[in-house]
Each structure stands twice: as structure tokens, then as C-alpha cells.
Amino acid sequence: MTDSRKRKDITVVIRTAGERTVEISKRLVQNQIDESRIHAIEEKPFFNAVKKTIEIGSRSSTAYLLALDADILLYPDAIDYMMYEVDQFDFDQHLKISFWVSDKFRGRFKSGIHLYNNIYSIPFYNFLSCIDPYSDFLRAESENMKKFAVKEGLIYSFAPYHVIAKHDYFQYYRDLYSKYRLRYKRCVADGNMDNITKYIHAKQAEYPDDQDYIFVREIFNTANENISVDEILLKLGMQEKEPINYKMFESITESLSCESVMQKVKDDLDLKLKNWINSYNEIKEFLTKNYHLNSISGPSAIYGTGDICDLVLSAGKSLRVKAVIDNNPEKYGDFVNGIPVMALEEAIKLDIKNIIIGSIYHKDEIRQRIQNKVTNGNLNLIALDSI
């Protein structure tokens, strides 16, 4: 067991209901977390699984509680990514974080993964204990999480950008049937039936030999809400799937091994940095051209300590900038790229010949301010007048 794996302050609960991918889901979590922190439960109805999950968290001293459905196949560094994300903001005010998955039948979707702030597990468990488990829930977990978050004044949820798992791949038809008959009811209630049926139709056209799409599409096309899974299979000339054998188990886990979330994070950051550098260089070029920085002679000052000041200093390498001027006395004595920040009156004493106005929206106001205070008619005021 690696030290980094032991440092992950997290308890994991895998909620199972006989899914075809239970063992693969467990293996993928065990590869990332100490096995002693992993709990597999099977509770019905689903509300009881939610309650049991929170109960396990309430008995744990870890900072985080990960609730994971067994039809979720985590990418190999998904939990590293979770720990990375909770460091990016103030998690104390959040009840949980949700995560995006690659859902076979809905595309990019938030489903089946909840990272709870475990400090709220005890009051959340007490809250759930007062609810009838057989209430008519369409979404037993999210409905009650929202109510508890409102009661406690917490932020209900947040979802970082990156996809961290596959969802609903390799499942039994019986499980797809029960899930998507319920999904059918939810779609009717939410009024978004067309969204999911269009997606499934497109995926079926893309993968015509994938019988999962054929099967699930038939669920949504069948007007008879009481039709059974066996009747649908018989109608389509299909049979229930066999359990996943060893060869398929190893093939699936191997196919997921190259799905690094943290590498995608790095690639995205690299791309953003590259785009920022390109934009920065374009802006510098624009400033050089529009300020005519290359034609400026004599000592100069820049009025303003914002982004344009920094860009002008980096763009005009030959500028003899002696001062950065600011109207805020609290900034006097500071430095911008080694250039002292001072009042206009102090800068003029340095025999400044040019003042570059480092503002687009307030350039006229600054020009008037300078003209009101400086009587030197030879002072060259430079602004982005072309904008």
C-alpha cells in the first residue's frame, strides 16, 4: 500500500443492487484507496441505501465520504482528482460535490458519484431517520440532500468540469430495464423525453451492433408501461447477458487504465496557459502598435497599476520608465516590475517627458486630471485613442 493512498482522508461506500459490474467497480476503487476504507452495501429501497451510506460516514472520522453506485467504473486516478478539486475552494460550506461521468445513454452527465463533506453526516443521518423510506421518491438521494442543505444553510452541490468515470456500461438488461423504466417516468415528469431519445437514436446509428442501445430505445418506444423485461427481450430476439467472465473483467479494467483524469487536467491547464501566452503576446503587439511605443523618446512614466501597465512594461523593452503613477496613496512605495509607484507630482520631479495612460475606459478622465495638475506644456500624454 502506497503512502499517498493512505493519506487520502476518505471513506468509500459502494451501493450495489446485483449490478453486472459490481466486482469491477470494487477493483477500480481498491486500486486507489486502502481496502479497509471501502464498504459495499446492498439495501432496498434505494432510500435505505442512501441512509446506510450516511450512517457509515457518521461513524467514520475521515473528512470525506464517497458514495458510489456499482454501475460506476472510476478512472484510475479519479479519487486523486476528487482530492485535488476539494482543495480548489471552501468545501466547508458545501454538503457535497458531484462529478461528471460518461453515461452510455445520456452522454456527459452527473450521476452516481457524490463526495460528501463528512462533517455533516451525523446531522444528515438524523434528518434521514425522520423520513419514511417508502415515500414516493423519483430521486431519493438528491431530493433529500436538497432539503437538508436548505435546512442547514449549506450549498447543495458543485460539479467540477472533468469526467471521472464510465456509467451504465456492460450492465444486465434487467438492470437497464428497471432503471430506464424509472428514467422514462422521470423524463415524462421533467418534460425532457426528446433529449434522451435523440441521444440514444444517434448512438445506435453510430454503433448499430451495440444491442444495449437497441434495448433501451425499445423501452422508450413501448407505450405499454407494464411490459416486462422478458417481453422486450423476446420481442427483440435477445437474451439476458451472462455474468462478466475473467477475460472480459481484465479487458474492461485494462481499457480504463489509460483514462487519466489528472493528465486531462494538466493538458487543459497547458492549453489555457498556451492560449493565455498567445493572447498576451497579441495584446503586447497591439499596445506597441497603438501606443507607438517604439517611437517614444526620453524618460517616461505609466499612469495606472493595472494589467496595461504590466503589458506596456513588457512590450516596450526600450522604454525608460522611471515611475508608475497612481491616484491611491496606499500604493505609494510599492513597485511594479521594479518600478516605484508614486504620486503624479513626485513623478514630474523626475523630469518625465512622456506619460503613458494605462487605461482604456478612464483615459479621458486621467488625461484631464494630468492637465489640471501639470503646467508643463511639453509633456507628452499617450493614450489608446484608437479604441
N, C-alpha and C positions, 0 to 999 in steps of 0.2 A: 504494500500500500504506500503510495507516494505521500510526501508531506503536504503537497499542495492539495491533494484530495481531502486529507484530514482537516485542513484549515477551512474548508467550506462549511460555514455555520448554518447548516440547513438540514431539515428533516423532510423526507420524501414519502408521500403516500400515493401508491398506485391503486386506483379504483378499478376493479375487474368485474366483469359480468360474463365470463366464459369466452372472451374475445379470442379470435384465432391467433392474435399477435401478443398474447399475454407474456409468454416466455421471452420473446424478442424484446419487448418493451422493458422487461426486468433487466435483461442482459445489458441493454444500452444505458440504463441508469447505473447499474453496478460498475460499469466501466468508468464512471465519473464520480461516484460517491461511495464512501465506506458503507459496506453492506449492512452494518449494524444500524444505520440511519434510515434504512428503507423498509417500509411497511406495505404489504399487499393486503387489501381488504376486498371482501365481496359482500355487499349489503343491498337489500331491496326493501322498499322502493329506493330510487336514487337519492331522495331526500335523506334517508338514513346513511347512505354513503357519504354525503356531504357532512352530516352531523358527526359521523365517526371520524372523518378526516380532521375536523376541527378539534375533536376530543383528543386525538393523538397529538396534535400540535399543542394543546393546552397542557399536556403532561411533559412536554419537551422544553428544554432550556435554550434551544437554538433560536437564533434571531429570525430565521425564515422557515416557512412551511410551504413545501411544493406539493400541490395537488395535481395529479397526473392521471388521465384516463388511459386504460390499457390499449386503446386503439391509436395511441400516440407513439411514434417512433422518433426519439430525440436524435438530433445530430450529435456527433461525438464530443463537441465542446459546448453544447447548449447551456450547461449549468455554469461554465466559466463565463459565458455571455450574460447569464442572469446576474451573476455577482458583479460583473462589470457595469451593468446597467443600474443596479441599485446604488452604486457609488456616484451616479451622474446627477442625482437630485435628492431632495429631502424626503426620504422614504417614510419618516416618522408620521407624516400627515396622510399617508396612503394606507388603505386597507389591503390592497393587493396590486400586483402588476399582472396583466395578461400578456400573452405572447402570440405572435402570428405563426400560423402553420401553413404548409402546402396541403390544402384539403383536396382530396381526389375529385370531389364532386362539386366543390364551390370555389376552387382556386385559392388565392391568398385570403386567409380567414383567421379570426381569433376564435379558437375553440380548444377546449380540453386541457389547457395549461393555466394554472393560477399560482402565482408566487405570493403567498400571504405574508403580511407583516405579523410575525408570531406573537408580538406583544399584545395583540388584540384577540388572541384565540380564546382566552378564558371568558371574557365578556361576550364574545360572539357565540361560544358554545352555550352559555346561559341563555342567550337570546333565542337560539335554535331550539333549546329544550322546551320552550313555551309554545312551540308550533306543532300542530297536528301533522305527523309525517305523511298522512294520506290526503292532505289537501290537494286540490286540483291545480297542480303546477304545470305550466308549459316549460319553465326554466327554473327548476328547483333551487339551483345554486345562485344564479345571478339575481333572481327576484329577491331572495332573502339577503344577499350581500348588499344590494342597493338600499334596502330598508334599514339594515344595521348601520351602514355608512351614514345615512341621513340622521339616524338617531344619535350617533356618536360625533357628528360633525366632521367626518373624515372624507377625504377624496376617494371616491368609489374605485376607480381603476385608471390605469395608464398602460399603453401598449407601445413599447419600443419598436423601432422600424423593422428590424431584421426577422426573417423567417427562421425558425429554430427546429422544425420537426416536420415529419410527414404525418398526415391524419387520414384515417379510413382506407388505407391501402391494405390489401391482402385479407380482408375480412370475410367471414362466413356470410352467405346470402341471408341466413336467418337474422343475423345482426343488422345487416343493411336494411332488411325489410322492416324490422321493428323501429329502427332509427329514422328511416325515411318516410314511414307512415306518420310518425310523430312530426317529422320535418314538414310533411305535407300540411298537417294541421297548423303548424306554426306559420308556414308561408301563406296559408289562407288568412290567418289572423293578422299577419303583418302586411298583407297585400303585396308581397314581392314574389309571387309564384313565377312570373315570367323570367326573373333574373336567374333562378337556379335551373329551370328547364332549358333556357337558351344555352347556358354554360354546358350542361350535360349533353345537349344535342351537338354542340361544337366539338366536345371532347370525343364523343362517339364517332364523329366524322373523321377526327384526327387519328383515333385508334379503333378502327372498325372491328378488330378481332378481340377487343377487351370486353368480355361479357359482363363485367361489373357495370359498365355504362348502359348496356342494353337492359340489364335487370333493373337498375334504379330508374331509368327512364320509364320503364313499364309501370313502376309504382305510381309515378306522377300522371301517367296517361290513363290509369284504370279508374273509371268512375265509381266502381263498386268499392266502397270503403271497407267492406267486410271480407274482401278477398284474402285468402291465406297465402303464406309464402309458398306452400306446396302447389297451390293452384297457379301461381305466377310461374314457378319453375316448370310445371307441366305445360303450360301454355307456350313457353319459350323453348321447350325441348331441352331443358338444362337440369343438372343435378347439383345437389349440395356439394361444396368443396370438401376435400379431405383435409385433415389437420396438417399443419406445416411440418414437413419431414426435415431431417437433419441437413440434407443437401440444400433445400430451399432456405432453411434457417441461416446457414452460413452465407448463402448467396445474398440474402437481404441485408444482413449485417455488413457484409463486405461492400455492398453498393452504397451504404450510408457512410462508410468510413471516410470518404473524400469530401463530405459535406461539412466543411469547417465554417462555423458562423464567425468566429473571430478573424479568420482570413478575409471574409467578406467585409467585416468592419474595417480592417486595415486597408483593403482595396478601396472602399468608399472614402475613407479619410485621405488616402493618397490622391484619389481623383479630385476630391474637394480642394486639397492643397494645390494640386496642379492647376485646376481651374482658377483658384484664387490668385496664384502667381501670374497666370496668363492675364487675368483681369487687371491685376496690379500693374503689370508692365504696360498694358494698353492705356491705363489711366495716366501712368507716368509720361508716356509718349504724347498723349493728348494734352497734358499740362505743359509739357515742354514746348509744344507747338503753339498752344493758345496763349500762354503767358509770355512767349518769346524769350524763354529763359536764357537761351544761348547768346542773345544779343545784349543782355544786361551787363553794364559795367559799373564798377565802384562798389563800395560796401552796401550790404542790403540787410533788411530785416523782414520777418514774416509776421503779419498780424493774424493771430489766431493759433491755438494749440491743437486743433483737431486733425482729422485724417489728411486734409490737404497739406497742412504744414509738413507732416511726415513725408508725404509723396513729393512735395517740392524739394525738400532737403535731399531725398534720394535721387530725384530726377535731375536736378541742377547741380551736378558734381563740381562745376567750376564756380558756383556762386560763392561770394564772400559774405556769408550770412553771419552777422555779429550778434543778432538778438532775435528772440521771439517775443512779440508784443502781445499782451493780454490785458483785458479790462478788469480782471478779477485780482485784487491784491493778494488773495490767499495763494495764488500761484507764483507770486514773485519769489525768486530764489530757487525755483525748480529748474530743471534742464530738459530740453527735448533734443535727443541725439547729441548731447554735449553742448547745446546752445542755450545760454541762460534766458530765462523768462523774466521780462521786466515791463515796467510801465512805458507808455509811449514817450513821455517826457524824458525818461532816462535813456531810451534808445536813441533819441535825436542827438543827445550829447556825444554819441559815438561817431558823429559825422556820417550818419547814414545818408546814402544817396537815393536808395530805392526802398519802397515798402511794398511787399507783395501781399495782397489781401487774400488771406487763406479762407475765404468763404464764398459760397455761390449765392445763397439766399439773402445774406445780410451785407453784400458788398457795397451797396449804395449807402446804407446806414453807416458802415465803417468808413467809407471814403469821406462822408460829411463830418464824421467825428474827428478824423485826422485833420481835415481842412480847418475846422473850428479851433483846433489846438495848436496847429503848426503854421507859422507865418513864412516859412522857407518856400518861396515860390519855385525853387529849382528841384524840390523833392519830387521824385518820380513815383506816382502811385500806379500800381499794376494790378489789374483785376481781370477775371474771366468775363469780359464784356460781351463775348460772342454767345454766351449761354442765356 
